[in-house]
Amino acid sequence: MLIVLPPSETKAPGGSPSPMSVSFPALDPVRSSLLDDLSTLPLPAMMSALKLPESKADEAADNQRLRTAPVMPALLRYTGVLYDALDPATLPKEAWSRLAIASALFGLVRADDLIPRYRLSGGSKLPAADGTVPTMKARWGASISDVLSGLGFIVDMRSGAYLSLGPVPFAVTVRVETEVDGQRKVVSHFNKRYKGELARVLALGPDVSSADGVAEVARDAGWTVEVNGEQVTLVVD
């Protein structure tokens, strides 16, 4: 089982001076072009392309030194609600092996891959060396889907633009709903928290290979769960 997490816009600063190290070498050609285009783009043009305010100039500047920047494990680099709930620093290394993270810049990384701090989202349009301004979806093409399709059973917690970068038809997806006045509604504000909690339970639990297996682990952890085909829905208060 591989649990694929979404990235986060917020990333921890710092790291060690070790070389960058990422898995899935089939993604290297696109990664290399993105690294080149980001690191050579003038700061004003970069901030415009990434739609960053002046207060985020330091994050844009990080992109100009990607190949020499300090690195840290990807699971510790990403921060925010989902990663707070996952609490990766307290997970044993064998649990880390079940986790991967989607990335606009790297496509897909394993939890212990060493990556720099960067700023690039799945919905960005980055000027390329040939003068075009392609979307991330156009840049990645089918490469992320091809890699994911060869990794066995996947619990896909990506959303939005990151799903479109590399869809996997057979993956189990996770939905979080609540009941309000007798009607079901998708949880938005705490969606990431619940996905982080479920990712932690799955990473620590038995190895499963089906939506029903995911649901069983979630029920054992105290959730109300429904299964509809390859979609697992957590029903929360």
Backbone as JSON, one array per atom type, in Angstrom:
{
  "sequence": "MLIVLPPSETKAPGGSPSPMSVSFPALDPVRSSLLDDLSTLPLPAMMSALKLPESKADEAADNQRLRTAPVMPALLRYTGVLYDALDPATLPKEAWSRLAIASALFGLVRADDLIPRYRLSGGSKLPAADGTVPTMKARWGASISDVLSGLGFIVDMRSGAYLSLGPVPFAVTVRVETEVDGQRKVVSHFNKRYKGELARVLALGPDVSSADGVAEVARDAGWTVEVNGEQVTLVVD",
  "N": [[0.83, -1.19, 0.0], [0.5, 2.2, -0.85], [0.28, 5.43, 0.31], [-0.75, 8.37, -0.99], [-0.11, 11.66, -0.52], [-1.32, 15.07, -0.51], [0.66, 17.99, -1.35], [1.85, 20.89, 0.48], [1.37, 24.43, 0.57], [2.81, 25.79, 2.48], [6.04, 25.43, 3.82], [8.66, 23.98, 5.72], [11.5, 25.87, 6.74], [15.11, 25.82, 6.14], [17.41, 23.05, 6.74], [19.78, 20.48, 5.76], [23.13, 20.59, 4.31], [23.22, 18.58, 2.39], [23.15, 16.74, -0.78], [20.38, 17.15, -3.08], [17.92, 14.59, -3.26], [15.87, 12.42, -4.89], [13.22, 10.1, -5.48], [11.88, 7.86, -8.05], [13.01, 7.99, -10.86], [12.06, 8.15, -13.49], [10.68, 10.48, -13.67], [12.52, 12.45, -13.83], [13.31, 13.97, -16.23], [11.25, 15.96, -16.58], [11.32, 17.16, -14.09], [13.92, 18.26, -14.13], [13.71, 20.22, -16.14], [11.84, 21.93, -14.99], [13.2, 22.73, -12.66], [15.33, 24.12, -13.84], [13.92, 26.19, -15.18], [12.62, 27.5, -13.08], [14.77, 28.33, -11.42], [16.16, 30.12, -13.0], [14.47, 32.16, -13.62], [13.81, 35.62, -13.47], [13.34, 37.44, -10.41], [11.07, 39.35, -10.18], [9.46, 38.49, -12.37], [9.01, 35.88, -11.62], [7.52, 36.16, -9.24], [5.25, 37.28, -10.3], [4.37, 35.25, -12.05], [3.83, 33.19, -10.24], [1.96, 34.37, -8.74], [2.5, 35.7, -6.29], [2.45, 37.69, -3.33], [4.24, 40.67, -2.2], [5.06, 40.09, 0.37], [5.82, 37.47, 0.26], [8.24, 37.3, -0.96], [10.62, 36.15, -0.12], [10.14, 33.42, -0.36], [9.86, 33.14, -3.1], [12.46, 33.81, -3.81], [13.79, 31.6, -2.82], [13.4, 29.77, -4.84], [15.32, 30.42, -6.71], [17.67, 29.3, -5.99], [17.57, 26.54, -5.97], [19.06, 24.22, -6.65], [21.24, 24.26, -5.0], [20.36, 24.64, -2.47], [19.7, 24.02, 1.08], [18.54, 20.8, 2.21], [15.85, 18.63, 3.31], [14.09, 15.74, 4.66], [11.2, 15.0, 2.73], [8.76, 14.57, 4.07], [9.05, 16.0, 6.36], [9.51, 18.49, 5.39], [7.13, 19.56, 4.31], [4.42, 21.38, 5.71], [1.63, 22.36, 7.84], [-2.0, 21.87, 8.22], [-2.76, 19.16, 7.54], [-0.31, 17.83, 7.81], [0.34, 18.38, 10.43], [-1.63, 16.85, 11.72], [-0.88, 14.33, 10.83], [1.62, 14.1, 12.04], [4.48, 13.47, 11.49], [7.06, 13.26, 12.65], [6.82, 11.57, 14.78], [6.32, 9.14, 13.74], [7.28, 5.77, 13.08], [10.06, 4.63, 11.03], [9.3, 2.57, 9.3], [6.65, 3.11, 8.84], [6.89, 5.45, 7.41], [7.64, 4.45, 4.94], [5.33, 3.83, 3.64], [4.32, 6.14, 2.67], [3.91, 8.76, 0.32], [4.34, 11.85, -1.5], [2.63, 14.18, -3.44], [3.77, 16.57, -5.88], [4.15, 19.69, -7.47], [6.58, 20.48, -8.47], [8.35, 18.24, -8.26], [6.83, 16.1, -9.02], [6.31, 13.43, -7.82], [7.26, 12.31, -4.65], [8.99, 10.26, -2.31], [8.53, 9.76, 1.25], [10.98, 10.04, 2.62], [12.66, 11.25, 0.81], [15.06, 13.74, -0.08], [14.55, 17.08, -0.19], [14.59, 20.54, -1.32], [13.4, 23.68, 0.05], [10.71, 25.17, -1.62], [8.63, 27.02, -3.95], [5.86, 26.38, -5.72], [2.9, 25.67, -7.3], [0.27, 23.29, -8.1], [-1.48, 24.51, -9.83], [-0.07, 26.43, -11.15], [1.35, 28.41, -13.85], [4.2, 28.3, -15.53], [6.75, 30.15, -17.1], [8.51, 28.74, -19.82], [11.68, 27.58, -21.2], [11.48, 27.74, -23.94], [9.9, 29.87, -24.45], [7.17, 29.55, -24.21], [4.23, 29.3, -22.06], [3.4, 26.96, -20.32], [0.88, 24.96, -18.62], [1.08, 23.2, -15.45], [-0.06, 20.71, -15.75], [0.22, 20.27, -18.5], [2.98, 20.19, -18.69], [3.68, 17.92, -17.16], [2.29, 15.89, -18.4], [1.6, 12.51, -19.11], [3.31, 11.36, -17.34], [3.38, 11.25, -14.47], [1.09, 9.77, -13.9], [1.83, 7.39, -15.17], [3.97, 6.51, -13.56], [2.7, 6.2, -11.03], [0.88, 4.24, -11.68], [2.36, 1.95, -11.69], [2.87, 1.24, -9.08], [1.42, -0.43, -7.45], [-1.14, -1.01, -4.97], [-2.93, 1.9, -4.2], [-3.74, 4.53, -2.0], [-5.25, 7.39, -2.54], [-4.92, 10.58, -1.61], [-4.8, 13.04, -2.71], [-5.95, 16.21, -4.02], [-7.92, 18.4, -6.13], [-5.91, 20.34, -8.27], [-3.69, 18.68, -8.12], [-4.56, 16.06, -8.37], [-5.27, 16.14, -11.04], [-2.8, 16.3, -12.26], [-1.78, 13.77, -12.35], [-3.72, 11.46, -12.71], [-5.06, 8.39, -11.37], [-6.87, 5.8, -12.22], [-7.6, 3.43, -10.8], [-7.09, 3.85, -8.15], [-7.82, 4.13, -4.62], [-9.86, 6.6, -3.35], [-10.36, 9.28, -0.96], [-12.97, 10.73, 0.84], [-14.43, 13.27, 2.83], [-17.2, 13.76, 4.82], [-19.96, 15.43, 6.44], [-23.0, 15.51, 8.39], [-25.63, 17.71, 8.1], [-28.52, 19.07, 9.27], [-29.91, 16.82, 8.39], [-28.85, 16.44, 5.89], [-26.15, 15.49, 3.77], [-22.95, 16.95, 3.66], [-19.92, 18.02, 2.12], [-16.97, 18.11, 3.97], [-15.02, 20.92, 4.42], [-13.29, 22.83, 5.79], [-11.99, 21.28, 7.82], [-11.11, 19.17, 6.37], [-8.46, 18.49, 5.59], [-7.3, 17.92, 8.03], [-8.63, 15.58, 8.89], [-7.89, 13.84, 6.84], [-5.15, 13.74, 7.29], [-5.12, 12.48, 9.79], [-6.25, 10.01, 9.1], [-4.34, 9.09, 7.28], [-2.21, 8.69, 9.0], [-3.19, 6.6, 10.65], [-3.48, 4.58, 8.73], [-0.83, 4.31, 7.86], [0.37, 3.27, 10.11], [-1.04, 0.97, 10.53], [-2.29, -2.37, 9.61], [-1.19, -3.86, 6.51], [-3.1, -3.18, 3.68], [-5.23, -3.87, 0.81], [-7.4, -2.97, -0.59], [-10.43, -1.0, -1.03], [-12.29, -1.76, 0.88], [-10.59, -2.79, 2.8], [-9.21, -0.47, 3.62], [-11.39, 0.9, 4.72], [-12.01, -0.8, 6.86], [-9.79, -0.53, 8.54], [-10.11, 2.17, 9.18], [-12.58, 2.11, 10.51], [-11.93, 0.56, 12.73], [-10.41, 2.42, 14.01], [-12.29, 4.08, 14.97], [-13.91, 5.64, 13.31], [-16.88, 6.47, 11.43], [-17.66, 4.94, 8.48], [-18.12, 4.77, 4.94], [-18.31, 2.88, 1.93], [-18.05, 3.22, -1.49], [-17.68, 1.8, -4.33], [-14.5, 2.57, -5.43], [-14.21, 4.6, -3.66], [-13.75, 5.86, -0.45], [-15.57, 7.06, 2.21], [-15.36, 9.17, 4.93], [-17.45, 9.75, 7.6], [-18.12, 12.37, 9.56], [-18.64, 14.17, 12.67]],
  "CA": [[0.0, 0.0, 0.0], [1.16, 3.5, -0.86], [-0.63, 6.53, 0.59], [-0.25, 9.56, -1.68], [-0.59, 12.86, 0.16], [-1.13, 16.34, -1.22], [1.72, 18.83, -0.76], [1.3, 22.09, 1.12], [2.04, 25.67, 0.17], [3.77, 26.13, 3.54], [7.13, 24.46, 3.94], [9.62, 24.31, 6.76], [12.77, 26.38, 6.23], [16.34, 25.18, 6.61], [17.79, 21.72, 6.29], [21.21, 20.17, 5.77], [23.77, 20.87, 3.01], [23.34, 17.36, 1.59], [22.58, 16.88, -2.13], [18.99, 16.78, -3.32], [17.81, 13.17, -3.6], [14.46, 12.11, -5.09], [12.9, 8.8, -6.08], [11.13, 7.82, -9.31], [13.84, 8.65, -11.89], [11.33, 8.39, -14.75], [10.17, 11.85, -13.63], [13.65, 13.39, -13.83], [13.36, 14.96, -17.32], [10.36, 17.1, -16.3], [11.88, 17.83, -12.91], [15.09, 19.05, -14.51], [13.29, 21.42, -16.86], [11.2, 22.82, -14.03], [14.26, 23.3, -11.83], [16.03, 25.11, -14.65], [13.06, 27.34, -15.46], [12.39, 28.24, -11.84], [15.99, 28.92, -10.87], [16.68, 31.17, -13.87], [13.46, 33.2, -13.83], [14.03, 36.8, -12.63], [12.44, 37.48, -9.26], [9.77, 39.97, -10.45], [8.68, 37.63, -13.26], [8.61, 34.7, -10.85], [6.44, 36.52, -8.34], [4.07, 37.48, -11.13], [3.92, 33.95, -12.55], [3.32, 32.39, -9.13], [0.94, 35.19, -8.07], [2.92, 35.88, -4.91], [2.54, 39.07, -2.85], [5.58, 41.09, -1.78], [5.39, 39.45, 1.65], [6.34, 36.13, 0.0], [9.42, 37.43, -1.81], [11.66, 35.21, 0.32], [9.83, 32.1, -0.9], [10.21, 33.2, -4.52], [13.92, 33.8, -3.89], [14.23, 30.22, -2.61], [13.38, 29.07, -6.13], [16.49, 30.78, -7.52], [18.85, 28.54, -5.53], [17.06, 25.2, -5.68], [20.05, 23.14, -6.79], [22.27, 24.36, -3.95], [19.69, 24.94, -1.2], [19.66, 22.92, 2.05], [17.46, 19.84, 1.99], [15.4, 17.81, 4.43], [13.11, 14.76, 4.19], [9.98, 15.63, 2.24], [7.68, 14.47, 5.05], [9.27, 17.06, 7.35], [9.53, 19.77, 4.68], [5.77, 20.08, 4.18], [3.81, 21.71, 6.99], [0.22, 22.71, 7.71], [-3.0, 21.12, 8.97], [-2.67, 17.72, 7.29], [0.96, 17.29, 8.33], [0.23, 18.44, 11.89], [-2.41, 15.69, 12.12], [-0.06, 13.15, 10.55], [2.69, 14.13, 13.04], [5.47, 12.53, 10.94], [8.24, 13.09, 13.49], [6.58, 10.5, 15.75], [6.06, 7.89, 13.02], [8.47, 4.94, 12.82], [10.5, 4.67, 9.64], [8.57, 1.63, 8.47], [5.42, 3.8, 8.44], [7.27, 6.4, 6.35], [7.77, 3.77, 3.65], [4.01, 3.75, 3.03], [3.87, 7.49, 2.37], [4.51, 9.55, -0.76], [3.75, 13.18, -1.55], [2.54, 14.8, -4.76], [4.5, 17.83, -5.95], [4.18, 20.32, -8.79], [7.98, 20.57, -8.91], [9.01, 16.94, -8.34], [5.89, 15.09, -9.49], [6.01, 12.53, -6.72], [8.44, 12.01, -3.84], [8.78, 9.43, -1.13], [8.59, 10.52, 2.49], [12.35, 10.31, 3.06], [13.44, 11.96, -0.22], [15.62, 14.99, 0.4], [14.15, 18.15, -1.11], [14.74, 21.91, -0.82], [12.2, 24.52, 0.17], [10.39, 25.75, -2.94], [7.25, 27.51, -4.09], [5.27, 26.11, -7.03], [1.67, 24.93, -7.05], [-0.24, 22.51, -9.21], [-2.21, 25.37, -10.75], [0.82, 27.46, -11.69], [1.83, 28.42, -15.23], [5.59, 28.76, -15.43], [7.41, 30.35, -18.4], [9.5, 27.73, -20.18], [12.84, 28.07, -21.93], [11.13, 27.97, -25.35], [9.05, 31.05, -24.54], [5.77, 29.24, -23.92], [3.87, 29.34, -20.64], [2.51, 25.8, -20.17], [0.37, 24.59, -17.31], [1.75, 22.05, -14.85], [-0.63, 19.5, -16.35], [0.85, 20.09, -19.82], [4.39, 19.82, -18.49], [3.84, 16.57, -16.64], [1.71, 14.92, -19.33], [1.16, 11.25, -18.52], [4.43, 10.75, -16.62], [3.05, 10.93, -13.08], [0.14, 8.64, -13.96], [2.58, 6.18, -15.53], [4.72, 6.06, -12.39], [1.77, 5.73, -10.01], [0.22, 3.01, -12.14], [3.23, 0.81, -11.46], [3.25, 1.17, -7.67], [0.53, -1.29, -6.69], [-2.36, -0.45, -4.37], [-2.72, 3.3, -3.81], [-4.77, 5.34, -1.37], [-4.94, 8.69, -3.13], [-5.51, 11.68, -0.84], [-4.62, 14.3, -3.43], [-7.18, 16.88, -4.4], [-7.8, 19.52, -7.04], [-4.94, 20.36, -9.36], [-2.7, 17.6, -8.01], [-5.16, 14.88, -8.98], [-5.25, 16.28, -12.5], [-1.43, 16.14, -12.75], [-1.45, 12.36, -12.52], [-4.83, 10.62, -12.26], [-4.89, 6.94, -11.33], [-8.26, 5.35, -12.15], [-7.89, 2.32, -9.89], [-6.73, 4.21, -6.77], [-8.86, 4.42, -3.65], [-9.88, 8.01, -2.96], [-10.93, 9.53, 0.36], [-13.87, 11.87, 0.93], [-14.85, 13.54, 4.21], [-18.52, 14.39, 4.83], [-20.68, 15.57, 7.69], [-24.44, 15.6, 8.19], [-26.19, 18.95, 8.62], [-29.97, 19.12, 9.05], [-30.33, 15.65, 7.65], [-28.23, 16.37, 4.56], [-24.71, 15.31, 3.74], [-22.14, 18.01, 3.05], [-18.48, 17.77, 2.14], [-16.22, 18.89, 4.95], [-13.98, 21.7, 3.74], [-12.3, 23.43, 6.68], [-11.2, 20.28, 8.54], [-10.84, 18.06, 5.48], [-7.05, 18.11, 5.63], [-7.0, 17.32, 9.33], [-9.11, 14.19, 8.91], [-7.05, 13.04, 5.94], [-3.89, 13.51, 7.99], [-5.35, 11.47, 10.83], [-6.44, 8.71, 8.44], [-3.05, 8.67, 6.73], [-1.41, 8.18, 10.12], [-3.73, 5.31, 11.04], [-3.15, 3.62, 7.69], [0.63, 4.09, 7.85], [0.73, 2.47, 11.29], [-1.87, -0.22, 10.64], [-1.96, -3.52, 8.76], [-1.15, -3.59, 5.07], [-4.38, -3.52, 3.05], [-5.13, -3.83, -0.65], [-8.71, -2.69, -1.18], [-11.21, 0.04, -0.35], [-12.87, -2.36, 2.09], [-9.52, -2.87, 3.8], [-9.03, 0.89, 4.15], [-12.54, 1.19, 5.57], [-11.92, -1.59, 8.09], [-8.8, 0.12, 9.4], [-10.7, 3.42, 9.67], [-13.61, 1.77, 11.51], [-11.24, 0.12, 13.94], [-9.9, 3.62, 14.67], [-13.41, 4.81, 15.56], [-14.66, 6.44, 12.35], [-17.99, 5.95, 10.64], [-17.09, 4.88, 7.13], [-18.9, 4.18, 3.87], [-17.53, 2.52, 0.75], [-18.79, 3.23, -2.74], [-16.66, 1.48, -5.34], [-13.14, 2.85, -4.98], [-14.22, 5.79, -2.81], [-14.01, 5.68, 0.97], [-16.08, 8.31, 2.8], [-15.42, 9.31, 6.39], [-18.6, 10.56, 8.02], [-17.67, 12.95, 10.83], [-19.59, 15.09, 13.33]],
  "C": [[0.87, 1.25, 0.0], [0.1, 4.57, -0.68], [-0.04, 7.78, -0.03], [-0.92, 10.8, -1.1], [-0.49, 14.07, -0.76], [0.06, 17.08, -0.62], [1.06, 19.96, 0.03], [2.05, 23.3, 0.6], [3.1, 26.05, 1.2], [4.79, 25.02, 3.69], [8.12, 24.93, 4.99], [10.91, 24.85, 6.14], [13.94, 25.53, 6.69], [16.57, 23.8, 6.04], [19.29, 21.52, 6.38], [21.8, 20.44, 4.39], [23.97, 19.63, 2.14], [22.79, 17.59, 0.18], [21.1, 16.54, -2.15], [18.94, 15.31, -3.74], [16.34, 12.8, -3.69], [14.29, 10.78, -5.8], [12.21, 8.98, -7.42], [11.89, 8.54, -10.43], [13.14, 8.87, -13.22], [10.79, 9.82, -14.82], [11.27, 12.89, -13.78], [13.67, 14.37, -15.01], [12.47, 16.18, -17.07], [10.87, 17.87, -15.09], [13.02, 18.76, -13.3], [14.69, 20.32, -15.23], [12.62, 22.42, -15.94], [12.23, 23.5, -13.12], [15.01, 24.39, -12.58], [15.19, 26.37, -14.84], [12.8, 28.17, -14.21], [13.63, 28.99, -11.39], [16.54, 30.06, -11.72], [15.68, 32.31, -14.11], [13.74, 34.39, -12.93], [12.95, 36.91, -11.55], [11.1, 38.16, -9.55], [8.87, 39.11, -11.34], [8.19, 36.4, -12.52], [7.44, 35.02, -9.93], [5.14, 36.75, -9.1], [3.5, 36.14, -11.6], [3.28, 33.11, -11.45], [2.25, 33.12, -8.33], [1.24, 35.36, -6.58], [2.93, 37.36, -4.52], [3.96, 39.4, -2.41], [6.01, 40.41, -0.49], [5.98, 38.05, 1.47], [7.58, 36.16, -0.88], [10.52, 36.45, -1.41], [11.42, 33.81, -0.23], [10.13, 32.05, -2.4], [11.73, 33.13, -4.69], [14.48, 32.4, -3.65], [14.31, 29.46, -3.93], [14.62, 29.34, -6.98], [17.75, 30.03, -7.09], [18.49, 27.09, -5.2], [18.14, 24.13, -5.7], [21.14, 23.17, -5.73], [21.67, 24.59, -2.57], [19.79, 23.76, -0.23], [18.43, 22.05, 1.83], [17.06, 19.18, 3.3], [14.39, 16.81, 3.9], [11.77, 15.43, 3.84], [8.87, 15.63, 3.29], [7.83, 15.5, 6.16], [9.27, 18.44, 6.7], [8.13, 20.39, 4.6], [5.15, 20.28, 5.55], [2.32, 22.03, 6.77], [-0.69, 21.7, 8.4], [-2.87, 19.62, 8.78], [-1.42, 17.14, 7.95], [1.03, 17.4, 9.85], [-0.53, 17.21, 12.4], [-1.65, 14.39, 11.9], [1.06, 12.98, 11.57], [3.85, 13.2, 12.64], [6.68, 12.29, 11.83], [8.08, 11.96, 14.49], [6.28, 9.16, 15.07], [7.35, 7.08, 12.9], [8.81, 4.92, 11.34], [9.75, 3.69, 8.74], [7.22, 2.22, 8.03], [5.72, 4.82, 7.34], [7.28, 5.73, 4.99], [6.43, 3.62, 2.93], [3.52, 5.1, 2.52], [4.63, 8.11, 1.2], [3.74, 10.86, -0.84], [3.76, 13.68, -2.98], [3.25, 16.14, -4.73], [4.44, 18.39, -7.36], [5.6, 20.34, -9.35], [8.61, 19.2, -9.14], [8.09, 15.82, -8.84], [5.39, 14.21, -8.38], [7.31, 12.26, -5.97], [8.05, 11.06, -2.73], [9.03, 10.26, 0.12], [10.01, 10.91, 2.88], [13.23, 10.91, 1.96], [13.88, 13.31, 0.31], [15.36, 16.11, -0.6], [14.38, 19.52, -0.48], [13.39, 22.57, -0.58], [11.96, 25.2, -1.17], [8.98, 26.31, -2.9], [6.8, 27.29, -5.53], [4.04, 25.27, -6.76], [1.19, 24.21, -8.3], [-1.0, 23.34, -10.23], [-1.37, 26.45, -11.39], [1.04, 27.3, -13.19], [3.2, 29.07, -15.22], [6.19, 28.96, -16.81], [8.51, 29.32, -18.64], [10.61, 28.35, -21.02], [12.51, 28.38, -23.39], [10.19, 29.15, -25.54], [7.57, 30.8, -24.3], [5.51, 29.32, -22.42], [2.9, 28.19, -20.38], [2.0, 25.63, -18.75], [1.22, 23.44, -16.74], [1.23, 20.75, -15.45], [0.01, 19.22, -17.71], [2.29, 19.65, -19.67], [4.53, 18.36, -18.07], [3.25, 15.51, -17.58], [1.21, 13.68, -18.61], [2.2, 10.65, -17.57], [4.11, 10.39, -15.18], [2.09, 9.75, -13.03], [0.88, 7.33, -14.25], [3.34, 5.62, -14.34], [3.77, 5.48, -11.34], [1.12, 4.41, -10.4], [1.06, 1.77, -11.91], [3.58, 0.57, -10.0], [2.29, 0.34, -6.82], [-0.67, -0.55, -6.12], [-2.09, 0.94, -3.8], [-3.96, 3.86, -3.12], [-4.43, 6.78, -1.72], [-5.67, 9.8, -2.37], [-5.28, 13.03, -1.48], [-5.97, 14.92, -3.74], [-6.86, 17.94, -5.46], [-6.77, 19.33, -8.13], [-3.98, 19.19, -9.31], [-3.26, 16.27, -8.52], [-5.07, 14.95, -10.5], [-3.85, 16.11, -13.07], [-1.08, 14.68, -13.01], [-2.56, 11.45, -12.03], [-4.5, 9.14, -12.33], [-6.27, 6.32, -11.15], [-8.56, 4.3, -11.09], [-7.59, 2.66, -8.43], [-7.96, 4.41, -5.9], [-8.76, 5.89, -3.26], [-10.62, 8.17, -1.64], [-11.75, 10.81, 0.33], [-14.28, 12.04, 2.39], [-16.16, 14.31, 4.17], [-19.03, 14.52, 6.26], [-22.16, 15.7, 7.38], [-24.97, 16.86, 8.88], [-27.67, 19.01, 8.25], [-30.44, 17.99, 8.14], [-29.74, 15.51, 6.27], [-26.72, 16.25, 4.68], [-24.03, 16.49, 3.06], [-20.67, 17.64, 3.14], [-17.82, 18.68, 3.16], [-15.1, 19.63, 4.22], [-12.9, 22.14, 4.72], [-11.4, 22.39, 7.34], [-10.87, 19.06, 7.67], [-9.41, 17.56, 5.6], [-6.7, 17.43, 6.95], [-7.42, 15.85, 9.36], [-8.29, 13.31, 7.98], [-5.69, 12.75, 6.57], [-4.01, 12.45, 9.06], [-5.52, 10.09, 10.21], [-5.13, 8.2, 7.86], [-2.17, 8.08, 7.83], [-1.87, 6.78, 10.54], [-3.37, 4.24, 10.02], [-1.66, 3.3, 7.66], [1.07, 3.19, 8.99], [0.03, 1.12, 11.34], [-1.42, -1.36, 9.75], [-1.94, -3.12, 7.29], [-2.47, -4.04, 4.46], [-4.26, -3.33, 1.54], [-6.48, -3.58, -1.32], [-9.39, -1.56, -0.42], [-11.83, -0.51, 0.93], [-11.83, -2.49, 3.19], [-9.24, -1.54, 4.44], [-10.15, 1.23, 5.12], [-12.47, 0.44, 6.89], [-10.92, -0.97, 9.06], [-9.38, 1.4, 10.01], [-11.77, 3.14, 10.72], [-12.99, 1.34, 12.82], [-10.68, 1.31, 14.72], [-11.04, 4.5, 15.19], [-14.23, 5.65, 14.61], [-15.89, 5.7, 11.85], [-17.57, 6.04, 9.18], [-18.09, 4.24, 6.17], [-17.98, 3.91, 2.69], [-18.45, 2.51, -0.46], [-17.78, 3.03, -3.87], [-15.27, 1.69, -4.79], [-13.07, 4.12, -4.12], [-14.58, 5.42, -1.38], [-14.42, 7.03, 1.54], [-16.05, 8.22, 4.31], [-16.59, 10.21, 6.73], [-18.3, 11.05, 9.43], [-18.74, 13.88, 11.39], [-19.28, 16.53, 12.98]]
}
